[in-house]
Amino acid sequence: CDAVVVTGAGKMFVAGADIREFNMTRPDDVPEFHDLMKIIEDGSKPIVAAVNGIAFGGGLELAMGCHYRIIAPGALVGQPEVKLGIIPGAGGTQRLPRLAGVETALDIIVGGDPVKADKAVELGIADELAGEDLLAHAVAYALERVADGPRPTGGITSRLGTANPEYFEEYRRKIAARTRGQDAPLECINAVEVAATKPFEEGLAHERDVFVRLRDGNKSKAMRHMFFAEREVAKVPGINKQTPVQKIEKAAVIGSGTMGGGIAMNFANAGIPVTLVDVSDEALAAGLGKVRKNYAGSVSRGRFTQDKMNERMALISTTTAYADLADADIVIEAVFEDMDLKKKIFGELDTACKPETILASNTSSLDINEIGAATERPDKVCGAHFFSPANVMKLMENVRTGAASDETVATLMNLSKTLGKTGVLVGVGDGFVGNRMLHVAARIAEFMVEEGALPWQVDQVIYDFGFPMGPFAMNDLAGIDVRYSIRQEQLKLYGDRRQSVILDRVYETGRYGQKSNGGWYTYEDGSRAGTPEPAIEELIVKTSAELGFQRRPFSPEEILERYVYALINTGAKVLEEGLALRASDIDVIWHYGYGFPRYQGGPMFYADLVGLDKIYDKVSEFQDDYGDWMKPSDLLKSLADEGKGFADYVVSA
């Protein structure tokens, strides 16, 4: 044997480590990947990696441990570990800079995104792009290298360049905002800096120690939980590959406002013709103008070309007549939250559309069972709750009504994927899953303000926890008038509970949020960055006095517990009522719909980390202040009593 070729047995080279094993590995029982790589690298004959498919994580590290690399045209390589809250653990942070240079290695390792085969050759990660026969190419290349002998990657220093501490500091500053709260991105940078400044063996030891520390930390556990949770949401009891799925080749959206236009963009982006419907040509012109403006913004930012924009705009047509929707495969209603109006629309669509057409409502809180009862096809009625802005937000709450058929559910879940969304199946109930939890936590935040906290104090705590914004800043963004309207509707359900007054007082001043340049905060010259408003603080103090509260200080810890535990307790009630299939589905909803930080794992995962016994005790304590809003969930109590977590709870199919 003069040389060795290493390749994958199937369609992949090596996809990487089995992530589930991370949870079963003890700190003192780490697989000795470095020893394996050293055996390969120290081999006395040339070893060539024939990268035949995906080579992610440990797969790319194995390829880089070989002396040479030939890559198939359709292959992909990458170091995605940062997306799991860890750094590469088998030499990736030390070998990649030696092959591709420090700057490229940082971009690949910190970004975590895949690299195509031709780019891998261009960057120096692979030596050659294979022809039609990868293995034959690799064998020929290996034989050509016999005279040269092995080329250990660890010994290559020519691409490391001159170490520049200022460059690494600038890179840290560059990624700080988009990786706020995460540990792995900064540790990736540190490890690459070690590669550029320390001996190879010292770099490997540093990488191993950091990998183990991050792997065993809560942030990586949370991100690994989210990785699997995202894949679990597609699994629906009773729905399988044999369940019929309707083809969606034509769509329609009722309402051409911000939400309706955003939904239409999703269909156009997926190459599906879509018709926007509104009451007048003027309304349609305005709606189409907003869509065009959104697309033009993407073109100006270089996200796609003018030709691509023109193609997408050509897929969007308009009409004021339901009769034009006769051949639509799905119609999504996106008008304002008025039950009578929605029932009227669905009744008319039922008459206008073919019998197979799925009729979906984008309502965020209304009873879709009642809406479906206005039709002769309740089995074809469902909820398709997009989150605003609909063309950006990745989440879809797919609402299964009591009468919806398996085919309707399967079609809706499949449509989510077609539109590039993460679809989560939920049941019918006030606010479904996400908004049901939000409305309770938002009330608790308002109660805290009435009792002594200030909006910006609450927002800062929630922001520091990892949310993109706190509840009051989010209220200003969505519109105080919108929340006020929802609250008025909820009085029918919760009128016997304690009601927060402060939101009403702010609404009465005419401050509706960013749209009016002032809400809880003031927004100067149309800025999206709010500043605390002294007049609002005066109004808060006055309202507290009217309600008989002696204002008191709230610590950051107390604010966080009251807000997040409200989410958790309400999430437990959602599970009790069968509105979500599993606790991890709630975590996905809260990450993609509301910005719950990925490195905290979602509210239900976070609860398991804290301990349900502690949360139950605190929620019971908070019930004294907030009554039924914080009445402990029976499920929370039973799991706490049994010493279990939400991960142990399986909702009956």
Secondary structure, DSSP 8 states (H G I E B T S, - for coil): ---EEEE-SSS-SB----GGGGGG--TT----HHHHHHHHHT-SS-EEEEE-SEEETHHHHHHHHSSEEEE-TT-EEE-GGGGGT---SSSHHHHHHHHH-HHHHHHHHHH---EEHHHHHHHTSSSEE--S-HHHHHHHHHHHTTTT----GGG--TTT----HHHHHHHHHHHHTTTTT-SHHHHHHHHHHHHHHS-HHHHHHHHHHHHHHHHTSHHHHHHHHHHHHHHHTT--TT--TTS-------EEEE--SHHHHHHHHHHHHTT--EEEE-SSHHHHHHHHHHHHHHHHHHHHTTSS-HHHHHHHHHTEEEES-GGGGTT-SEEEE---S-HHHHHHHHHHHHHHS-TT-EEEE--SSS-HHHHHTTSS-GGGEEEEEE-SSTTT--EEEEEE-SS--HHHHHHHHHHHHHTT-EEEEEESSTTTTHHHHHHHHHHHHHHHHHHT--HHHHHHHHHHHT-SS-HHHHHHHH-HHHHHHHHHHHHHHHTTS----HHHHHHHTT--BGGGTBSSEE-GGG-SS-EE-HHHHHHHHHHHHHHT-------HHHHHHHHHHHHHHHHHHHHHTTSBS-HHHHHHHHHHHH---GGGT-HHHHHHHH-HHHHHHHHHHHHHHHGGGG---HHHHHHHHTT--GGG-----
